[in-house]
């Protein structure tokens, strides 16, 4: 009688695929956590010693006389919010995806800057405060 012995097959489990999946998940969460901003006003203040430049689509400027400018066009303070909404609508973007730069001279009262930041917060705009770079000491 020719009885064959059964070959016992040992199950093996490869961890390589699981390690790849865990690595990809780790990378995903690390990258997406960088985009969460804890600021209530979404205020992004670049360091004045930094050389990073941002080029948002809109700029709101205040001169030393208290005049407001929306992209080099003088705009009355009372109609600044409506002018911003019209300008954003003309670009075809939503306010949530739009970033504005606040350019204020040194002698401008902080109340004027806060007025612009309040409008930006109400419209859910991201804001950047423009600063001059610090002179390097050599």
Secondary structure, 3 states (H helix, E strand, C coil): CCCCCCCCCCCCCCCHHHHHHHHHHHHHHHHHHCCCCCCCCCEEECCCCCCCCCCCCEEEEECCCCCEEECCEEECHHHHHHHHHHHHHHHCCCHHHCEEEEEECCCCCHHHHHHHHHHHHHHCCEEEECCCCCCCCC
